[in-house]
Amino acid sequence: MSDNRKVLLVIIDQFRADCIEGALADHIDLPNIQAFREQAVTFTKHYSVTNPCGPSRASILTGRYAMNHRSIRNGTPLSNSITNIALEARKSGYDPMLYGYTDISFDPRAHHPNDPDLTTEENVLPGFREVLEMRSKQSYPWRAYLKSKGYDLPDYADFYNAISPDPSRAPRPNDPPFYKAEDSDTAFLTSSLIHDLSVRTDQDWFALATYIRPHPPLVAPEPYNKMYAPDTLPKPARLPTQADQAALHPYMAGAVQHPTVNTIVCGLDPLDNENDNDVQALRAVYMGLATEVDTHFGRIINFLKETDQYDDTLVVFVADHGEMLGEHHLWGKQNPYEAAYHIPLIIRDPKNTAQHGTTVQAFTESIDVTPTILDLIGQHVPAGMDGVSLRPFLEGKTPAKWRDCVHLELDYSEPDEMTVWQQAAGVATHEANLAILREEQFKLIHFNGDLPPMLFDLKADPSEINDLANDPAHVPTLLRLTQKLLSHRMKHVDRTLADIRITPEGAVGFVP
């Protein structure tokens, strides 16, 4: 093994942890990811600290909780004062390259009002060099590629429509899009990354590859569109009706309204969220898209091996957040349930082979990814990052003191309009948020705006069906977790400058 230290961070969009280990794992074929696990360390209790896409990626790439980076919605600016993985990696001599997207909205204080960068929420995180633009609302290189291949391109808004092979019938959820699997967005990104990295084999490179799939719209090219039979898949855990779910809590009355089953597909006749056939059909397409991602992740790993770079490369495989897939009659990720937050994390450190093939049961959070990578490339983790390096686990060590819970957040307002969640819950913009404290057994969901909390016993009720917050027997648990949540937030309030003291001898505790 050479002294080179290459870094590959792969972020999959909207990928559930239980596809790899859990309820769906026995029903989905992910041979390349599973093989990679045998050569890496899998963190089985890994959680995204927030969602949706923009906030979750801001937390991954800055190492901060949403309460500290405050880019809390898609389209909420990320302050220029906050450092990130790319800026810090540059201090170690890397030129961080982006293949895909980072979903960052720029700080308007640093831009003229007419700057077109203030018209998109899909900008590139400062410090990265955008080698391949694959922003979900643009994807110009992919469109140009498809045109060069002779495709008759529809309007971009219709790119992900299912196309019926029979003009006499309407499209179905498992009908394919207009492009072939060999030309999909997933295939194109992978080919572009391999093509570019093929001439960098003698370099210490740093690459972030981000796949949009299996994020909706749920449409998969052949053969992934019909790879899984809907009637063989487990059904989502949920109450008998959507009305039952809406009645659980004021927030849930809004959550069942958006996103709906019909907003995660394009070009189809309306589907019924309470119809098992419709729900299972979309779950099957999602799993097909996950397998497509697995196929192309395998291509990258094979490329690294074939070019003798595999044992020089730190590979981190993670998702930004999860997907409900009809659990609790919900879709997407903007809600407080496990499926929206529990995500995979697999790390292969070639310098610590003894732990390859093992799993770590300790709680880890998405904010740990950046400190871990910085630690492993020998770069100081800057003040203000809430995450902690996972290096001890990769070396087979268990830290003497480690977290016994995860802290998760969600903001569900918009500054310029009332969201369906706000309207249903009757809360103002600055009250439309929630915080979660998830221990091994109990999970507290604390809602702002004087809304009632929710409490689940995950050992007795892993599907989170029975809310115990109003059970007198669980009042002590509710109080304990509420106090613990408050203490956690007080402990992790932004300390970028708080641990520095200005003295006659200069700044004590400051690391430039």
SELUMRO-549707 format. One record per residue (C-alpha): x, y, z. Coordinates in pm, 1 decimal, always signed. Layout:
# SELUMRO-549707
> X Y Z
...
END
This chain:
# SELUMRO-549707
> +0.0 +0.0 +0.0
> +137.2 +339.6 -102.4
> +135.5 +653.1 +110.5
> -142.4 +801.3 -104.2
> -462.6 +897.5 +73.8
> -751.8 +924.5 -167.2
> -1100.7 +1003.5 -37.6
> -1432.2 +899.4 -191.0
> -1751.2 +1014.8 -18.8
> -2065.9 +866.3 -173.8
> -2401.4 +1012.6 -66.8
> -2719.3 +834.4 -176.2
> -3039.1 +1038.5 -172.3
> -3336.7 +912.9 +31.4
> -3194.3 +565.4 +104.5
> -3336.8 +370.2 +397.5
> -3108.7 +181.8 +635.4
> -3338.0 -120.6 +643.7
> -3267.6 -187.8 +277.2
> -2922.6 -298.0 +391.6
> -3004.3 -446.5 +730.3
> -3363.1 -469.5 +851.9
> -3718.7 -515.1 +731.3
> -3655.1 -467.7 +359.6
> -3309.3 -624.1 +339.5
> -3438.4 -978.7 +286.9
> -3643.3 -863.1 -11.2
> -3394.0 -651.3 -203.0
> -3082.2 -745.0 -397.1
> -2785.4 -519.5 -317.1
> -2489.1 -748.1 -389.6
> -2225.3 -478.6 -429.0
> -2314.0 -289.5 -113.3
> -2331.5 -614.5 +82.6
> -1993.2 -722.3 -55.8
> -1850.9 -382.4 +35.4
> -1971.3 -432.3 +393.4
> -1744.5 -737.8 +417.3
> -1448.2 -509.6 +340.5
> -1554.5 -220.2 +562.7
> -1719.5 -124.7 +891.5
> -2099.0 -87.2 +903.3
> -2258.8 +149.1 +1155.1
> -2603.0 +1.2 +1212.2
> -2750.3 +279.4 +1427.8
> -2667.1 +575.5 +1209.4
> -2908.9 +867.2 +1184.8
> -2948.7 +1178.5 +976.1
> -2980.5 +1464.8 +1222.0
> -3229.3 +1652.4 +1003.6
> -3407.0 +1659.2 +668.5
> -3495.6 +1729.0 +388.1
> -3213.3 +1727.6 +130.2
> -3059.6 +2071.8 +176.7
> -3051.2 +2073.1 +558.3
> -2937.3 +1711.2 +577.9
> -2645.2 +1773.4 +342.8
> -2556.8 +2093.6 +525.5
> -2528.5 +1889.1 +846.1
> -2324.6 +1612.1 +683.2
> -2082.2 +1851.2 +517.2
> -2043.2 +2104.6 +800.5
> -2053.1 +1859.2 +1091.4
> -2316.7 +2073.0 +1261.8
> -2664.5 +2021.9 +1396.0
> -2934.8 +2214.7 +1213.0
> -2983.6 +2425.2 +1525.9
> -2631.2 +2557.3 +1468.1
> -2588.0 +2580.4 +1090.7
> -2949.2 +2708.3 +1053.0
> -2985.9 +2610.8 +686.6
> -3306.1 +2448.8 +803.8
> -3507.1 +2416.6 +481.1
> -3441.1 +2363.4 +113.5
> -3364.9 +2717.2 +3.1
> -3252.1 +2849.8 +342.8
> -2908.9 +3013.1 +300.9
> -2599.9 +2865.8 +464.8
> -2394.3 +3137.6 +630.8
> -2058.5 +3217.3 +470.8
> -1905.9 +3212.3 +819.3
> -1950.4 +2834.7 +853.7
> -1668.1 +2612.3 +739.5
> -1717.2 +2272.3 +580.4
> -1546.7 +1951.8 +475.3
> -1422.2 +2089.8 +143.3
> -1271.0 +2407.8 +285.0
> -1099.1 +2210.3 +559.5
> -972.5 +1941.7 +319.5
> -809.6 +2214.6 +111.2
> -589.2 +2287.7 +412.6
> -445.8 +1938.4 +361.0
> -369.6 +2010.3 -3.6
> -677.7 +1850.1 -159.9
> -883.4 +1996.4 -444.2
> -1225.6 +1855.2 -350.3
> -1420.3 +1754.1 -659.9
> -1797.3 +1729.5 -684.8
> -1976.2 +1483.2 -909.0
> -2343.0 +1559.8 -854.9
> -2485.7 +1819.9 -619.8
> -2470.2 +1957.8 -266.5
> -2806.8 +2141.6 -249.3
> -2668.1 +2453.4 -82.1
> -2833.9 +2796.8 -90.4
> -2589.0 +3086.0 -85.9
> -2569.4 +3362.1 +173.4
> -2743.4 +3662.6 +8.1
> -2532.4 +3905.0 +212.2
> -2236.3 +3818.3 -9.3
> -2418.5 +3852.8 -342.8
> -2581.8 +4128.2 -545.0
> -2961.1 +4090.9 -558.4
> -2938.2 +4031.3 -934.5
> -2687.3 +3748.9 -900.1
> -2840.6 +3435.9 -1057.8
> -2689.1 +3229.3 -777.2
> -2967.9 +3369.2 -559.3
> -3229.6 +3208.8 -785.0
> -3143.7 +2846.5 -707.2
> -3126.8 +2630.4 -395.8
> -2891.4 +2387.8 -571.2
> -2560.5 +2571.3 -551.7
> -2220.9 +2414.4 -487.5
> -2087.3 +2415.7 -132.4
> -1787.9 +2653.6 -114.1
> -1460.8 +2464.9 -140.8
> -1584.2 +2207.3 -390.8
> -1502.2 +2221.5 -760.0
> -1804.6 +2113.8 -961.4
> -1657.7 +1864.2 -1207.5
> -1996.8 +1724.1 -1308.8
> -2318.4 +1921.0 -1265.2
> -2604.1 +1682.1 -1185.5
> -2839.8 +1914.8 -1000.1
> -3187.1 +1764.3 -999.9
> -3350.3 +2078.2 -1140.8
> -3091.0 +2118.6 -1417.0
> -2866.8 +1824.6 -1515.4
> -2752.2 +1992.2 -1836.7
> -2459.8 +1753.9 -1900.9
> -2691.7 +1452.7 -1874.9
> -2945.7 +1614.1 -2104.7
> -2673.0 +1694.3 -2358.3
> -2551.1 +1335.2 -2335.3
> -2899.1 +1196.7 -2401.9
> -2936.8 +1429.8 -2699.1
> -2602.7 +1311.7 -2839.2
> -2729.3 +954.6 -2810.3
> -3020.9 +1035.0 -3038.2
> -3300.9 +1058.7 -2782.7
> -3597.1 +1280.4 -2861.5
> -3592.7 +1477.1 -2540.0
> -3921.6 +1570.5 -2372.3
> -3952.7 +1883.3 -2163.5
> -3729.0 +1842.7 -1860.3
> -4036.3 +1848.9 -1635.4
> -4143.3 +1525.3 -1806.2
> -3808.9 +1343.6 -1790.8
> -3926.2 +1114.5 -1512.7
> -4267.5 +1027.9 -1652.1
> -4350.3 +659.4 -1682.3
> -4411.9 +570.2 -2047.6
> -4668.8 +306.8 -2132.4
> -4534.9 +53.4 -2385.9
> -4893.2 +11.8 -2504.5
> -5049.7 +333.9 -2640.0
> -5395.1 +188.9 -2569.6
> -5347.1 +195.3 -2191.3
> -5242.7 +454.2 -1937.5
> -4894.2 +437.7 -1782.0
> -4846.5 +225.0 -1470.8
> -4604.3 +275.3 -1182.5
> -4368.4 +6.3 -1311.4
> -4355.1 +138.3 -1666.6
> -4009.4 +274.6 -1758.5
> -3906.9 +631.3 -1849.8
> -3801.0 +726.6 -2202.0
> -3431.2 +649.7 -2141.7
> -3260.2 +312.8 -2114.3
> -3081.7 +191.2 -1800.7
> -2743.6 +231.3 -1969.6
> -2820.5 +601.7 -2014.6
> -2992.1 +680.6 -1683.5
> -2883.2 +966.1 -1460.5
> -2729.4 +708.5 -1224.7
> -2535.1 +541.0 -1505.4
> -2423.5 +873.3 -1652.7
> -2288.7 +1007.8 -1322.8
> -2097.3 +685.3 -1260.0
> -1944.9 +677.2 -1607.1
> -1845.4 +1042.5 -1582.0
> -1679.0 +992.6 -1244.3
> -1485.4 +685.9 -1361.9
> -1384.6 +862.9 -1683.5
> -1249.1 +1162.4 -1493.3
> -1075.5 +969.6 -1215.5
> -911.0 +734.7 -1464.3
> -643.6 +997.9 -1532.5
> -591.8 +1083.7 -1165.9
> -463.3 +747.3 -1046.1
> -128.4 +897.0 -944.6
> -287.8 +1175.8 -739.1
> -421.2 +1216.8 -386.8
> -775.1 +1308.9 -488.9
> -1087.0 +1392.5 -287.6
> -1421.4 +1323.3 -454.8
> -1783.2 +1359.5 -348.9
> -2027.2 +1157.2 -561.0
> -2396.0 +1214.0 -497.7
> -2670.2 +1000.5 -652.1
> -3022.9 +1139.2 -682.5
> -3178.5 +791.7 -681.9
> -3379.2 +636.0 -523.0
> -3521.0 +984.1 -451.9
> -3856.9 +1042.6 -625.8
> -3996.8 +1076.3 -885.4
> -4023.0 +700.0 -857.1
> -3964.4 +570.7 -1208.9
> -3704.9 +309.6 -1298.0
> -3560.4 +202.2 -1634.5
> -3574.6 -159.1 -1744.7
> -3498.3 -407.6 -1591.7
> -3513.3 -230.6 -1254.1
> -3875.0 -122.4 -1303.8
> -4006.2 -480.3 -1271.2
> -3725.9 -638.3 -1071.7
> -3942.4 -685.1 -760.5
> -4294.4 -826.5 -743.4
> -4508.6 -593.4 -531.8
> -4707.7 -876.0 -374.9
> -4389.7 -1036.3 -235.2
> -4280.5 -729.4 -40.9
> -4365.3 -650.0 +322.1
> -4642.4 -396.9 +362.3
> -4575.5 -70.2 +543.0
> -4657.2 -42.4 +911.5
> -4956.0 +186.0 +949.4
> -5292.6 +240.4 +1112.4
> -5603.3 +113.8 +927.9
> -5679.3 +445.6 +755.9
> -5516.0 +773.5 +667.8
> -5779.2 +948.4 +879.0
> -5661.0 +749.3 +1179.4
> -5307.2 +875.4 +1120.6
> -5422.4 +1235.6 +1081.5
> -5611.0 +1215.1 +1411.5
> -5299.6 +1116.5 +1608.0
> -5154.2 +1465.4 +1638.0
> -5208.3 +1814.7 +1492.3
> -4882.3 +1784.5 +1299.2
> -4994.8 +1453.2 +1145.0
> -5308.9 +1616.8 +1009.2
> -5075.5 +1814.9 +783.9
> -4822.4 +1539.0 +723.0
> -5076.6 +1314.8 +550.7
> -5147.9 +1597.2 +304.9
> -4793.8 +1641.4 +173.3
> -4617.2 +1478.1 +14.4
> -4887.2 +1240.6 -104.9
> -4850.3 +920.2 -300.0
> -4930.4 +1116.5 -616.1
> -4655.9 +1375.9 -567.1
> -4373.2 +1121.7 -577.7
> -4460.5 +989.2 -924.4
> -4505.3 +1166.6 -1257.3
> -4730.8 +1107.6 -1554.8
> -4968.1 +858.3 -1391.1
> -5339.8 +852.0 -1322.3
> -5413.5 +929.2 -955.1
> -5313.9 +657.6 -708.9
> -5487.1 +568.4 -382.8
> -5275.6 +594.6 -69.5
> -5496.1 +341.1 +107.7
> -5485.1 +90.4 -177.5
> -5227.7 -177.5 -99.4
> -5169.8 -250.5 -469.6
> -5077.0 +110.9 -544.1
> -4856.6 +141.8 -236.7
> -4676.1 -187.7 -298.1
> -4619.6 -101.4 -663.5
> -4430.1 +213.2 -566.3
> -4234.1 +35.1 -295.4
> -4123.4 -213.1 -561.5
> -4007.6 +65.7 -795.0
> -3815.0 +229.2 -508.7
> -3635.0 -96.2 -443.4
> -3555.1 -129.8 -812.2
> -3395.4 +215.7 -806.5
> -3195.7 +116.2 -498.2
> -3065.0 -187.6 -683.2
> -2971.5 +33.4 -978.7
> -2762.9 +248.8 -743.6
> -2603.8 -67.9 -607.1
> -2506.8 -172.7 -960.4
> -2322.9 +150.7 -1023.8
> -2165.8 +171.3 -681.1
> -2020.4 -169.4 -771.2
> -1878.4 -20.9 -1090.2
> -1691.0 +241.6 -886.4
> -1550.5 -16.5 -646.3
> -1441.3 -236.9 -937.0
> -1276.1 +63.4 -1102.0
> -1079.4 +138.6 -785.0
> -966.7 -222.2 -765.4
> -875.8 -252.1 -1133.5
> -666.4 +66.0 -1117.2
> -489.9 -37.0 -795.1
> -644.9 +250.5 -600.1
> -877.2 +56.6 -371.6
> -625.5 +9.3 -93.7
> -523.9 +373.6 -115.8
> -878.5 +508.8 -88.0
> -1089.0 +595.4 +212.7
> -1445.1 +513.0 +99.3
> -1745.3 +645.5 +290.9
> -2094.1 +532.6 +184.2
> -2387.5 +716.8 +341.8
> -2735.6 +852.0 +269.6
> -2863.6 +1201.7 +336.5
> -3193.9 +1088.2 +492.1
> -3457.7 +817.0 +459.9
> -3795.4 +767.2 +290.5
> -4128.4 +668.3 +445.6
> -4255.1 +452.0 +156.2
> -4609.6 +454.5 +286.8
> -4524.0 +381.6 +650.9
> -4790.2 +554.0 +864.0
> -4961.7 +655.2 +536.2
> -4670.8 +895.6 +476.0
> -4425.6 +950.0 +190.5
> -4102.4 +1143.9 +167.7
> -3908.7 +1230.6 +480.8
> -4043.2 +1544.3 +650.0
> -4184.5 +1375.5 +957.5
> -4045.7 +1239.9 +1287.1
> -4054.7 +862.8 +1225.7
> -3759.5 +621.9 +1213.2
> -3781.3 +555.0 +838.9
> -3714.5 +923.1 +769.4
> -3396.2 +939.0 +979.7
> -3237.3 +593.1 +1003.5
> -2980.8 +569.8 +722.9
> -2681.4 +354.7 +626.8
> -2319.3 +440.6 +701.0
> -2039.2 +213.8 +579.0
> -1672.9 +319.1 +601.4
> -1374.7 +141.9 +450.3
> -1046.5 +265.1 +592.4
> -774.6 +67.2 +411.8
> -528.4 +149.4 +688.4
> -737.8 -37.6 +945.8
> -813.7 -372.6 +787.4
> -855.4 -568.8 +1111.1
> -1208.3 -435.0 +1159.1
> -1326.6 -497.2 +804.5
> -1648.5 -698.2 +796.4
> -1758.4 -584.8 +1142.5
> -2055.5 -383.0 +1260.4
> -2078.5 -104.9 +1518.4
> -2393.2 -93.8 +1732.9
> -2321.6 +244.8 +1892.3
> -2535.9 +544.5 +1800.2
> -2380.4 +763.4 +1531.4
> -2506.9 +1079.2 +1364.0
> -2462.4 +1227.4 +1017.9
> -2262.4 +1512.8 +1170.2
> -1989.1 +1257.6 +1249.4
> -1900.6 +1203.3 +882.7
> -1699.8 +1521.8 +828.6
> -1498.7 +1501.8 +1155.1
> -1418.7 +1137.6 +1075.4
> -1286.4 +1212.9 +727.9
> -1087.7 +1512.7 +848.6
> -937.0 +1307.1 +1128.9
> -836.7 +1028.3 +890.7
> -663.2 +1266.9 +648.5
> -473.0 +1428.6 +935.3
> -665.3 +1753.8 +935.8
> -769.5 +1930.8 +1256.5
> -1144.7 +1925.7 +1324.9
> -1238.6 +2292.4 +1363.8
> -1425.9 +2444.2 +1655.0
> -1801.1 +2458.6 +1603.3
> -1845.2 +2111.6 +1459.8
> -2087.5 +1911.2 +1671.8
> -1991.2 +1572.8 +1528.2
> -1727.3 +1339.3 +1663.6
> -1469.1 +1136.0 +1473.2
> -1554.7 +767.1 +1440.4
> -1189.1 +674.7 +1399.5
> -1174.7 +479.6 +1729.7
> -1444.8 +241.1 +1605.2
> -1257.0 +192.4 +1277.0
> -952.1 +96.6 +1483.2
> -1147.9 -151.9 +1693.5
> -1169.7 +68.7 +1999.9
> -1477.2 +169.8 +2193.4
> -1453.3 +520.8 +2339.3
> -1481.7 +526.4 +2717.0
> -1771.0 +770.8 +2694.6
> -1999.5 +768.3 +2392.7
> -2348.4 +901.6 +2323.9
> -2642.7 +688.9 +2436.8
> -2893.1 +866.5 +2212.5
> -2926.0 +1063.7 +1890.5
> -3056.0 +1418.6 +1852.5
> -3272.0 +1486.9 +1546.2
> -3455.1 +1795.3 +1419.8
> -3712.0 +1911.2 +1166.7
> -3835.6 +2255.6 +1065.1
> -4159.1 +2254.4 +868.4
> -4231.3 +2621.3 +797.5
> -4156.0 +2849.2 +505.3
> -4082.2 +3219.6 +556.1
> -4304.9 +3336.0 +270.6
> -4609.9 +3108.6 +298.5
> -4791.8 +2883.6 +543.5
> -4713.7 +2516.9 +485.6
> -4977.7 +2244.8 +515.4
> -4806.9 +2129.0 +837.3
> -4826.2 +2478.7 +986.3
> -5186.5 +2522.9 +885.0
> -5289.5 +2191.8 +1036.3
> -5092.1 +2248.6 +1357.6
> -5178.6 +2617.4 +1388.3
> -4823.1 +2732.6 +1457.9
> -4625.4 +3038.5 +1348.6
> -4307.8 +3025.4 +1141.5
> -4064.3 +3024.0 +1432.6
> -4271.3 +2766.4 +1620.7
> -4297.8 +2518.6 +1334.1
> -4022.9 +2285.4 +1442.3
> -3962.6 +1972.9 +1643.0
> -3671.4 +1802.8 +1816.6
> -3625.9 +1431.1 +1875.6
> -3428.2 +1245.6 +2137.9
> -3396.9 +878.4 +2046.6
> -3250.6 +636.8 +2300.2
> -3217.7 +260.4 +2270.7
> -3568.8 +205.1 +2405.3
> -3755.4 +532.2 +2423.7
> -3803.5 +808.9 +2171.1
> -3932.3 +1156.7 +2253.1
> -4066.8 +1392.1 +1987.6
> -4092.5 +1742.4 +2131.5
> -4301.5 +1987.0 +1927.9
> -4266.1 +2361.8 +1958.2
> -4571.3 +2590.8 +1957.7
> -4737.7 +2433.5 +2263.7
> -4819.9 +2120.4 +2067.5
> -4833.6 +1793.0 +2261.3
> -4527.3 +1565.4 +2256.6
> -4515.6 +1208.7 +2129.3
> -4343.0 +919.8 +2307.0
> -4265.9 +570.6 +2179.5
> -4127.4 +256.2 +2339.0
> -3923.5 +123.4 +2048.2
> -3853.8 -213.2 +2210.0
> -4219.6 -293.3 +2264.2
> -4338.3 -98.1 +1959.5
> -4065.4 -72.0 +1692.7
> -4316.2 +45.9 +1430.1
> -4405.5 +353.9 +1640.9
> -4777.8 +289.8 +1639.2
> -4867.5 +353.7 +2005.1
> -4804.4 +704.8 +2135.8
> -4744.3 +684.0 +2512.2
> -4719.0 +1057.1 +2584.5
> -5060.2 +1065.5 +2753.2
> -5008.1 +746.5 +2951.8
> -4975.2 +837.9 +3323.5
> -4739.3 +544.7 +3371.9
> -4488.8 +709.3 +3137.1
> -4492.0 +1059.5 +3286.1
> -4151.6 +1003.0 +3455.6
> -4000.6 +887.9 +3124.0
> -4148.8 +1186.9 +2942.9
> -4003.8 +1425.5 +3200.8
> -3662.9 +1256.2 +3200.3
> -3631.5 +1268.8 +2822.7
> -3752.3 +1628.8 +2803.4
> -3487.8 +1733.5 +3055.6
> -3226.3 +1531.3 +2869.6
> -3322.0 +1693.7 +2539.9
> -3289.2 +2039.8 +2692.8
> -2950.2 +1954.3 +2840.9
> -2830.1 +1817.1 +2507.8
> -2925.8 +2132.7 +2322.4
> -2763.8 +2351.4 +2588.7
> -2444.7 +2146.7 +2566.9
> -2429.7 +2169.8 +2188.0
> -2519.1 +2533.0 +2133.3
> -2272.2 +2686.9 +1884.3
> -1926.7 +2711.3 +2045.8
> -1721.1 +2824.3 +1745.8
> -1581.9 +3119.0 +1942.1
> -1711.8 +3039.1 +2290.7
> -1412.6 +2826.3 +2388.3
> -1159.6 +3095.5 +2291.5
> -1031.4 +3360.9 +2528.9
> -859.5 +3681.7 +2426.9
> -568.3 +3757.4 +2661.3
> -267.7 +3989.9 +2664.8
> -72.8 +3694.4 +2525.1
> -316.4 +3651.5 +2237.7
> -607.4 +3422.8 +2157.6
> -604.6 +3116.0 +2382.6
> -769.8 +2805.8 +2241.7
> -777.8 +2933.9 +1885.4
> -656.6 +2703.6 +1606.8
> -636.0 +2877.1 +1267.3
END
